[in-house]
Amino acid sequence: MPDWTYHPLRGLAAAVLGRRRSQRTALRLLASIGSRPAGARLIARGFGHRHPPKRLAGEIAGVPVTVRLGISVPPSLARDAVRAMPPLGAGVVEVAPVSAADAETVREAAADRSIPLVVRACDPEAEAALKPHVDGFTDSEDPHIVHVADPSVTAAAAAIEEPGAVVLTRPWVLVAAGPGWFARVTEAVTPTAPAPLLRDVGRDPRRWPAWWWALLVGLGMTGAGLGAAAITLGPVLLWYDRDYLGMTLHELHAANHHLVHFLQHDRITMAGTMVAIGALYTGLAVGGIRRGWPWAREVYLLSGVIGFPTLFYFLATGFVEPLHTATTIVLFPMFVAAVRRTPHAPRWRLAPEGPEPERRRALVGQLLLIVTGAGLFVGGAVISVVGLTGVFVPTDLTFLGTSTQTLETVSPRLVPFVAHDRAGFGGALMAAAVAIVLLSAWGWRRGEAWVFWTLAAAAAAGFLPAVVVHGAIHYMDFIHLAPVYFGIAMTGTGLLLARPYLCARASARPKD
């Protein structure tokens, strides 16, 4: 479990299971998942994409390690630690102290390990029994092995900066700091450079960096969303809409006096979601991809992989909207250029550690944002399915005061026309939700103010138009709007809790 579930839910787990039992349950769960290759990759990605720099490689007791960062555990925890720690970012597990009576326990822990296992033996008998089964033996007098018992990331980062030093933490450090401690230490000692500026982009498109292409997509999505909103608040229907329907706006209004307002409600929520996606992509481009955060590119990629294929919803609805198609044709090559270009080296600046209560509150906010994003994804999937099948939900027909069959008699193309708008909104909502979930899960770091403002801008663009348009057309059914109210409450609370943490001042200058 990541820090954003571990800390907010640990009190509840302790109340239900007991403190010690809940800790062992969490460790065993991580060990069970992390012992499988797919599970290990899932945990590593879920913790925010660890990319340790090569300079952190080294050795302990003559054993090569990819990261000079690990944990020292007693024999009773060895089996679970060997399986749970690698996906969290540990490079080595030390078992200490080990006597001859513990030899069998350590041998079982060493079987099928995916991480170097070293032992600090109490006596020659234990060393002889374990020599064929472990990678090496440590000495308590070795000056290169630093045992840290402080949850502070700063202390561990300072220790690992010493040439050849191997930093080993203790189990209670992870209990106090959370399982994301290894990743936070690794990021704290990652060398960075100043982020590129606008003047560094140049005029040759062939040399434009990934972040610039991603920014163009974000601005393009924002512009398309604002354009769609202007059309919705103005003529509502363009010439190709009227040609497809075979009806004018006045004829639609004459057929059902709520119908035009209903179309506006669908299209303004779609426009707001497009602007929200644009805000998310713009933030990811400038704040994440430009500064070399490896996960930012993947957030952008996964969101786009969900969003762009929704163009093909027309295969089910039968309505090919020229403006939607043109927007996709223009933006998709830029999207491909952004994800194919070589990403930047690390360019971030980390804020110094702040008060632990501030981080704990931010983790609660992080959990609320992730839950909200997951709910939006489910909502988008449901809207897509409804749009491609039944098209209307009961509250829609109540608002319209009619039935689907009656609308089909008005025009045989009216329901497919509404289906296109509705399904497209569902697809856009899923794309935005993926970006919200992953940005919240992977981007929560002290001083990353761009994460706060990106999510706040996306929330404002997505939620406010939906509330305003429903009020303007008097479609205020509480059940219909309950998810929107819930999303606003969750997002607002989460951002308020996280603001002091995310908006903390970063260090004055990046590491050399």
N, C-alpha and C positions, 0 to 999 in steps of 0.2 A: 504494500500500500504506500502511495506517495504521501508526502508531508501534509498535503491538503485534505487527506482523509485521516491520517494518523493522529494529528494534533486535535482537530475539531471533534473527532469521535472517540478518542482514547478514554475520556472521562466516562462516557456512556458504556464503552466496552468494559472498563474496570468495574463499573457499578453492576453490570450484568454477570460478568465472569470472574471478577476479582482481579486485582492489579497484576499479580504474577502470572496468573493463568492467561489473562488477555495478552500479556507480552509474549509468552511462549506460543500462544496460538498465532499471533502475528508473525513471529519468526518462522514457525513451521509452515505457515501458509506461503510465505515468501520462498522457503526452501523447497516446498513441493512444486511450486510453479517454476522457480529458477533452475531446478535440476533438469528441466527439459529444454532443448535448444529453442523451440518456439516460445516457450514461456519466458526464458531468459531474455530473448529479444523483445518480447512484449513489455517486460518490466523495464528494461533499459530505455525503450522508447517512451514508455509512460512516465518515466522520471525526467524526461526532457532532453534526450539525445546527448549522451556523454561523448565527447570528442577530446580525450586527453591529449595534450601536446606531447610530442616525442621527447622533449626535454625532461619529462617526468619519469621516463623509463630509467631503470637502473638494476641493482641487484641487492639481495639480502642473503647473507651467509653463503655467498657464491652462487646463488640461484637467481637467474634473470627474471625481472618483473616488468610488466608494461607500465605500471604506475607504482611509484614508491609510496604508496598509501595503502594501509591495510588495517587489520583488526587483530587484537590478541584476545583469545577466549580460553576459558577453562575446558578441560576434556569433555565435560558434560554438554557443552554447546557446540563442540567441534563439528559434528555431523551436519547440523542445521546451518551453521555459519558457512561451511565450505560450499553449500548449495545456494544459500541465500545472498551472500555478499558479492559475488562477481557481477550480477546485473546492476547492483547498486553503485558500482564504481570502485570497489576494493581491488587492489592488485595482488594481495597476498593475505593469507590467514596464518597467524602464529597460534599454536596451542601451547599453553604454559600455565603452570608448571606441570610436567608429565612425569609420573613415576612408573615403575614396572607394572603396577596394578592397573594403570590406565592404558597400557599398550594395546589391548584388544579394541577398546573404544576408539582410539586414534586410528588403528588400522581400518576399522569400518568406515570412519569418516573420510579416510584417504582414498577409498575405492571410488572410481569413476569421477574423480574431481576434475574441475575445469579451471582451477586456479592453483598456483604454487602453495604448498602446505609445508610450513616449517615448524619445528618443535624445539622448545627449550626443556631439555631433559633434566631430571633431578639427579640421576645417577647413571653410571655406565651401563647397567643392566637394561634400563629403559632405552637408551640410545642404541644398543646392540639389537634389541628386539624390533625397533622401528626403522632402522637404517635402510632395509630393502623397500620400505613402503612409503616413506615421505621424501620430500625434495631436499631437505637440509636441516641443519641444527643451528640454533641461535645461541648466543652467549649473553648473559645478563650484563656483562662488562663491555659489550660492543658499543663504542661511542657513536657509531653511525645509526643505531636504532634508538629512536626517540619515542617513548610512550607518552601519549597525551591523554590526560584525564579531564580536559576542559572542553566543553561543547563549543567554545569559541572557534569560528572558522579562521579568524585572524591569527590566532596562536598556532594553529596547525599549518596555515599557509606560510607563516614565518619560519616554522621549523623545517618544512620541506624545501625551502629555498636554499638551505645549506647544501653544498655539493655532496652528493652521495648519501644524504640522510634519508632514512626510511622511517616514515611516521606511522606508528601503530596506535590506534585508538582502543578504547575499552567498550564493552557492551553497554555500560550505563551512559556513555556519551551519546550513543544512538538512541537510547531510551529518552534522554533529555532533549536532544537536538532534532531527532527524527531521521528516518532512513535516507533523506536527501542530503545528509551531511557530506558524504564523499563527493558528490557532484558539485556541491557548493565550494568545497575546498579546491577541487580541480579547476573550477572557473576562476577562483580568486588568484591562482598562480599561473594562469594562461597569459603569455605575453601578448600584448595588443599594440596596435598602431593607431594614429589619428584617423578618424573616419573621413572618407573622401567627400569633397564639397561639390557643389553644382558646377563650379568652374573646371573641375577635373573631368567632366563628362566628355567634352569635345563636341565637334560638329559632325563627325563621321559616324553614321548609324552602325557601321560594321564594328566599331570599337565601343559602342555604348555598353556599359556594364549591366549586369542582371538587375540591379536595383532600379536603374533608370527605366528599363522596359516594364518592370513591375509597377513603378509609379505611373507610367503612362496608362497602363491598364486600369489602375485605381482611379485616376482622373477621368478616364474615358467612361468608366462605370458610373461615376458621380454625375458627369455631364449627361449621360444617357438617362439616368434616373430623374434628374431635374427637367430634362426635356420631356420625358413621359409625364411628369407631374404637370408641366405647363400645358401639354395637350389635353390632359384629363380635366384641368380646371378651365380650359378654354373650349375648343370645339368638341371635345370628348371623343368623337369619331373622326378619323382621317378618311380621305377619299377611298382608299382600298378597303377600309372597314365597311363603308356604305355600299361599295360595289359587291363585297362578299355577302352582306346581309340582304341586299336589295331593298334597303329601307333607309330613310333619313332619321335624324334625331327626333324630329317632330312626330314621325309615324311611330317610333318606338314609344314615345311618351303617350301618344294617344292609345296605344295598345295596352299599356300598363303604366300608370303615373309614377310608380316606384322604380321602373326598370332602368331609366337613365341614371338615377341616383345609385342604383345597385351596381351598374357598370362602373360608375365613378369610384365607388367604394372599393371594388376589386382592383381597379387600375392604380388608385392612389396608394394603396398598401403595397402593390408591386413596385411602384416608383420609389417609395420610401425604403423598401428592402434593397433595391438597386443602389440607392445612395449609401445605405449602410454597408453594403459590400464594397463600394468604392472607398468608404472611409477605412474599412478594415484593410484593404489592399494597399491603400496609401500609407497607412501606419506601418504595415509589415515591410513595405518597400523602404521607407525612409528610416524608420526606427530599428528594423530588424535586419533585412537583407543587406542594406547599405553598411551596417556595422558588423557584418560577419557572423551573426547568430545562426548556427547551422539549422536550428529548428524552424526559423522564420520562413526559409525557402520551402520547407516541407508543409508548413501550414498553408502557405499560398498555393502550393501545388495540389494538395488534397482538396482544398476548397474549390479550386478551378476544375478539377477532375469531376466533381459533383455538379458544378454549375453549368459549364459549357454544353455538355451533352443534352441538357434539358431543351435545347433548340429542337431536338427530334421528337418532342411531344406532339408536334404537328402530325406525325404519322398516325397518332391515335385520334386527334381532334379533326384533322382534315383542313385546318386553317393555317396557311403559311403567311405569317405577318412579315411584310418586307422590312420594316424598321428594325424589328428584333433580329431578323436574319442579317441585315447589313451591319448592325452593331457587332454581332458575333463574328462575322467575316473580318471586320476591321481589328477587333481586339484579340482574337485567338492567336494570330501569328505573333503578336507582342507577348502574349502569355507564354507561348512556346519559347520565344527568345529569352524570356526572363528565367525560365526553369532550366534551359540548356546551357546558359553561360556559366563559366566557372565562378563559383561563389568567392566572395572576398575572404581574406584571412581575418582573424578576429580583430574587430575595431571597437569593442565596447569599453565602457568605463563603469566600474562597479562602485556603488556607494559603500562607505564603510558600514560595518555592522551597527545596527541600532539597538534600542531596547527590545528584549525578547518579547514582552507583552505586545509591542507594536507588530512584530512578525506573527505572533499567534492570532491576533485579530485579523491581520491580512490573510492568513490561511483560511479563516472562516469565510472571509469575503471571496477568496478564490474558489472555495467549495460552492458557494452560492452561485457564482458566475458559471461554473462548469455545469452545475445542475440546470441552470436556466438555459444554457446553450444546448444541453442534451434534450431538454423539453422542447426547445424550438425545432430541433432536428426531427423529433417524433412528430411534432405538429406539421412541419413541412412535408414529411412523408405521407401523413394522413391526408393533407390537402391535395397533394399530387394524386394520390389514389382516388380520392373523391372526385377531383377534377377530371380524371380520365375514365371514370365509371358513372357514378350517380350524378355528378356535377354539383347538385345542391344538397345542403344539409337542411333538416327540418326548420330551423330558425330562419333560413333564407326564404323558404316558401311562405312562412308565416309573415315575414316582412313584406314580401311581394303580394301576398294575398291571393295566390294562384297556385297552380300545379305545373309540373314539368310538361305534362301532356298539353295543357292549355298554351304554354309558351311555344311548344312545337307547332301548334296550329297558327301562331302568329307568323312564324317563319321557320322552315325546316333547318335553317342554318343558325338560328339564334342560340340554341343550346350548345352546339359545338363551338360557337364563338365565345360564349361564357366559359366553356370548358378549357379553351386555350388560355384565357387570362388566368383562370383559377389554377390550372396545372402549372403554368409558368411561374406563378407566385409561389407555389409549393416548392418547386425546384430551386428558385432563388433563395427561399427561406432555408432550405437544407444547406446550400452553399455558405450562406452567412453563418448558420449555426455551427458548421464544422470549423470555420475560422474562429468563432467565439470560443468554442470548447478548447481547441488546441492552443490558441493564443493564451487563454487563461491557464491552461494546464502547464504550458512550457515557458511562458514569458514572465512569470511572477518572480521578480527580483527587486530588491530594494534599489530605489533610484531610477527605475525604468518608467519614468513619467509618461513616455509615449504610449505605454500599454494602457495606462489609465485613460488618457485622452482619446485613444483610438476606440476603446470599448465604450466610453461615454458618448462619443460622437455617433458611433454605430447604433447605440441604444436610442439616442434622441431621434436619429433619422428613421429608425424602424418603428418605434413605439408611438411617438407623438402624432405622425400623420394618421396612423390607424385609429387613435382615440379621437382626433379632431374630426375626421371624415365620418366616423360613426355617429358622433354627436350632431354634425351638420345635417345629416340625412335622417336623423332620428331613428337610427337602427341601434338601439341601446339595450338589446336583450342581454341580461346579466350572464347567463350561461354561455352565450356566444362570445362575450368579451372577457369572461373570467380568466382565460389563459393570458390575455394581454395585461390585465390588472396584476395577476400573479407575477408575470415576467417583469413588470415595472418595479414592483415591490422588491423582488429578489435582486434585480440588477442594481437598483438604487441603494439598497442596504449593503450589498457586496462592495460596491464602489466606495461608499462612505467608510466602511471598515478598512478598506485597503489603501485609501488615499494617502495617509501619512507615510505608509511604507513605500508605495510605488513612487510617490512624488518627493521622496527624500532627496537631498542634494547629493549628487555624485561626487566622487573624488576630483580634486582640482585638475589632475592630469593623468592620462593613461600610463600604464606600465610600459617601460621600454622593451 
